[in-house]
Every structure is written in C-alpha cells, then in structure tokens.
C-alpha cells in the first residue's frame, strides 16, 4: 500500500539520540480496510480504495451499504484511493496499518487547513500595513492601492486582497517518520500537519 487514511491527534515533542528536541505530530493511521480494488480493465485505472473509521449503518445510504457488504465490511466514514504497489495481490477486506511505513522514511501528508473566516490582507497575505503617522487616520491595516486609474481602469486578476482565509486542501511534503507504534497504529512525523485535532489527513509515500 502506498498510503493510509489517518486522524490527527495533536502535536507534541520528543528527543533523538543526541538529545535534540524534535517537534512532532501524532497521527492515528488506520486500521484501514480495502473496500474496492480498481483495475484498468474495468475502471480505466489502477487504484486501491480504502475505508477508515466505522459508522452506523443507518447513517449511510443503501448504495454505500451494498458497496461495503461486497467486501464483508461494516460501513466506513471516510473513503480514499491510493496507488497500488505493483505485483501485490490486493483483496477486498484486507487490513492495513502503520506497519507499511518505516522509521526514517519521508511521507507527504494532505489535509484541510483550519478555516479563519474572512480575513484582512495583513493576516491573509502578511502585508505590513500603512504608515502609523504622516496623516494616517482610519486605514492602518488596509491594502492600499490595487491598480491604476485611467489605464487600464480595472483590477488585474490575482491581486492579493482580503477574503476567505484557510479551509483549503494543503499538502506538506517530505515529513520524516520519527517513530511508529504498531500496536496502537500511531505514527509520529516531524513538524506540523494541516488541520485541527481529530481532523482527517491522508498519508502517502
């Protein structure tokens, strides 16, 4: 398996053999179950669909319940697809955990960032703000000029302005795996991971 669905537990810190402090994020990666094996012959591409976390059957619709029963699984809350490992025999119902990862390897983690609502340009884009004196009165945090007046008499696309900040998919690449707990399916990765605690993230090699 090339990846897993995980739940962000939170951030903590640990120490390496040299006594250096390392900030880490704890993730509960799995157990994930194979809900469907997609092939190029039938589906047009090769992929492995995984399910994570159980949910009640009454909280799922009939088509999804039938989909899970084909694999002899209980309904799952989260579904995601990952690239298969070549020449590995995948079967519906198979179980995968953190043992697919190794200490010291690097992974990519995708998640949805925290939503900050409608934010100004200083918070959203890191603008420095206007002057504090020299006639400044009520616009110390405004964006300032956003274009020209007579030519071209419009605002170009992509100008950094105030607006929705956060609540977007983000991928953090090359995070080092610090340690793995196979019994509890917990993996510690170096650095920060997008999203809030208990949020769903996707780990891929």
Secondary structure, 3 states (H helix, E strand, C coil): CCEEEEEEEEEEEEECCCCCEEEEEEEEECCEEEEEEECHHHHCCCEEEEEEEECCHHHCCHHHHHHHHHCCCCCEEEEEEECCCCCCCCCCCCEECHHHCCCCCEEEEEEECCCCEEECHHHHHCCCCCCCCCCCCCCCCCCCCCCCCCCCCCCCCCCCCCEEECCCEEEEEEEEEEEEECCCCEEEEECCCCCCCCCEEEEEC
